[in-house]
Amino acid sequence: MSNRRVLTGTHFWQGDIACAEGGIAAGCNVFAGYPITPSSEIMEHMARRLPEVGGVFIQMEDEIASAVTIIGASWAGAKAMTATSGPGISLMMESIGLAAMMETPVVLVNVQRGGPSTGLPTLWAQQDVMQARWGSHGDYEVIAVAPNSPQEMFDLTIEAFNLAEMYRVPVIVLSDAIVGHMTEKVVVPSAEDIQLVTRKYTDKSPTEYLPYLADDSLVPEMVKAGDGYFIHTTGLTHDEMGYPAMSGDAQKKLVTRLVNKIRNNADKIIKIEEHDTEDADVIVIAYGITARVVIPAIRRAKSHGVKVGLLRPITIWPFPEKRIVELNRHVGGWVMVELNCKQLYFEVERLLKDDSKLAFVGHPGGGLPNEEEIYNAIMEVAK
Amino acid sequence: MSIKREVIHPLDPYLRTERFPHIWCPGCGIGVVIGAFLRGWLETNIPREKLVVVSGIGCTSRAPGYLLFDTFHATHGRGIPFATGLKIANPDLTVVVIAGDGDLFSIGGNHFIHAARRNVDLTVICVNNFNYGMTGGQMAPTTPTDSKTTTSPYGNIEQPFNLVHLAVSAGAVYVARWTTYHVRQLQRAIKEALLKKGFSFVEVLSQCPINFGRRNQWPNSVSMLKYFKEHSQIRKDEPPEAAEITIGNKIIVGKFVDTERETFMDKYHRLVQCVTK
């Protein structure tokens, strides 16, 4: 195709292809994956494209190996990613905890399909939203972003790499089978217009450097294998040297920092798209493909005189709590639309005042709520 | 707690001595393997900063925590894919996986055979102590038939893996087996494995007096070393299928395979050249 990393121009791309191109444009030079519908096109495209740009593509024996390989690659200095769907992301959960614990920048794409178990391999859902946040054991924080178009599959995969590098965390691109498989216009800017972030490597000498000592940013400076620092990195609870430290005090210090480095920076990380929210009486919250599904119902309610706004969290984790609380000062009715049996609904519910109304419109995947259901929910909470 | 050390050991510069005392039980064989590993490496000219040691979880997997190199202690069974990531991202690194039999061949078995098949240029050193030591002496896929462990209290009814046969079948280009009794031979094998291009595998049979030996016929470390000494037969190029381990019978040790095959990354680099020309 091309030996250029950034295919500047206007394309007609499938979401999965746009995601792979976003990764390549972000500087991804290691992709490890295992085939699974509906994300396989990402790895197929990487298999063709990464050799062209000098990156390494490897098909692993399973999703566990894929996730662990990108963590290893990241420690050798690579920008590394994998892509999968429901059953695969479940297998990757332990490794996401390892990446969080070792503070390793990696990107994992989950093109969601219906579950549980094998579920609906070819059909969409948004049922892995809570798993993205809570799926590995223990306390930790990740970042997750939810694209709603092939354009955003490109843009947000770049963003995912930037966030992973900036905060040294695993970042999950939470797509779904519709966005992954739909084909639309994707505009790729020139390489110089794409802002890329690279992790902060230390300039300290090996004798001064402590691998897990962080400043006020809470993000420690990194080194890579082969730099002569002789670091030790472990999934065990560790001290600032990276050495195992089996105590409640060490655990408190480390895990609190891992959590706070994301929580304290939530305002900088979070991206939201809003329409007509400032003077709204009712706000519909929807993300990913669902944010497009709700549009006809919102238009219809507006035509009947209801002031309806749309809030689309582009960043799912950390969740845009502050903005919802702020809007709730003047908004009386909320409608949560998502393709599951209430997941982010509960996040919203706990943020609202007792007198706010909250309706839920959902579908457990493979189908979509129809305009009528969403419209009725808007009218119900508008009363 | 740290021990004030009056005497400096010649290998101290390569160890994280401030982390001593180590976690291993009295009489454990892992320290012998660590010594052989360091001495074997010192006979190569591999730069220290380019040697990376990776492990999974278990007693042996704690070894990287005491080695003063770039060291990574991954999750259970996942040392090999972690090492694969390091190697493909930076082929200039010499990447070694040191882990136990349960880690490498039970939970990590799939990774082992596939890394050998694709001939990733790694050296895998397996300390085979016939059981899961860290968790209290449970049965492993290497526990000999009829041996007792905490999860085979009446004797193991299963057949163990013959690790050298498995490694050869999966495509490893260098395969050797020694025991903690054969320290010099082990050191040479590790040196050869480190210098070998491609997937090299060294199995080290080791005593685990606390969790395996005392539940069987070896109440202490010396009795198991004597058993290794008396039952080992050194062979060269013996068919790997003959190397199965059964209690009371001969243990074949030596080098089983030492061959050449293009590595994953060498082939990948040729592919990149074709694609980009």
Interface residues (C-beta under 8 A of the other chain):
Chain A: N3 N29 V30 A32 P51 E52 G54 V56 I58 M60 E61 D62 I64 A65 S66 V68 T69 I70 I71 G72 A73 S74 W75 A76 G77 A78 A80 E94 S95 L98 K224 A225 G226 D227 G228 Y229 F230 I231 H232 T233 T234 G235 L236 Y243 P244
Chain B: R16 R19 R48 E49 K50 V52 V54 I57 P64 G65 L68 F69 D70 T71 F72 H73 A74 T75 R78 I80 P81 F82 A83 T84 G85 L86 K87 I88 A89 N90 D92 L93 N110 H111 H114 F264 M265 Y268 L271 V272 V275 T276
